[in-house]
Amino acid sequence: MKDLSFDQLAMQNKITLVRDFATDLCSMEFYDHRIYLYALNSLLIEVYENIETKEIENIITIQYSDLDKYLSRITMSSLLAKSKA
């Protein structure tokens, strides 16, 4: 799946794909959102969840160049542990 076709899906379809098939990499808080980073095949996906309401407000694909903000949070041991599960 290409990022353009993923971004054009309905929100519920995006949620289902991420929930059922994506690998969670890390998360961080930014203002009133918790942002989760997922990998789905070659796509990197951000899921924006409102901290107060716990509702998913946005799901978008990002580029590898956008990973800088996550690099300090992703460790090799966490990735290896997830691949063994």
N, C-alpha and C positions, 0 to 999 in steps of 0.2 A: 504494500500500500504506500502510496506517495503522500507526502505531507499535505499537498493541496487537496487531495480527495478526502483525507481524514478531516481536515478543517471544515469541509463542506457537509459533513455528516450532521444529523440531528443530535442534540445534546444527549439524549437517552442512548443512542447508538454509541456515542463516544464513551459514555460511562460504562456501558456493557463491555466494550472492547478493552478498555483499560482495566476494569475489574477482573475480567476473565483471562486475559492474555498477556498483559504487560507486566514487566518486572519493576518493582519499586526500588528506586535507587537512594533517595533521601528526601528530606523535607526541610523547610525553613519557614519562619514567620516573617511577614512583611506587612507592617501596619495592622490592619484588621483581617488579614488573610493568612492561612497556612497554605504554602505552595508545595505541592508534592511533585517530585520529578520521577518520571517513569520512562522505561525503554520498551518499545514495541518494535521488534525486528530492528530496522535501521532508523526508526523514528525516535526522537526525544520529545516527550510530552509533559507539559505542565498542567496540573490540576489545581485550580484556585478554589479553596474552601473558606467560606466566611467563618471565622473563629466563633463568633457569637451565635449565629444561627445554625452552624454545621451544614449549611447548604453549599453544594457545588455551584459556583457562579460562572466559571469559565474553564474550558479545556482547550489548549492550543498546542501546536507543535512548535518547537524551537530549533534553532540551528546549533551546531557544535560550537560555534563561536560564542554562544550565549552561556556556555557551561562555567565560565569563570566564577560566577557567584556561588556555584555548588562545589567547586574543587576541594575546598577545605573540609567539606562534610562527607565526601565519598571516600571510603577507604577500601583497599583491596580485600581486606579480611571480610568486610561486610558483603562485598560482591561474591566472594568465594562461598561464604556461608549460604547465601541465597541460591547459588547455583547447585548446591548439594541438597537443598531441601526439596 
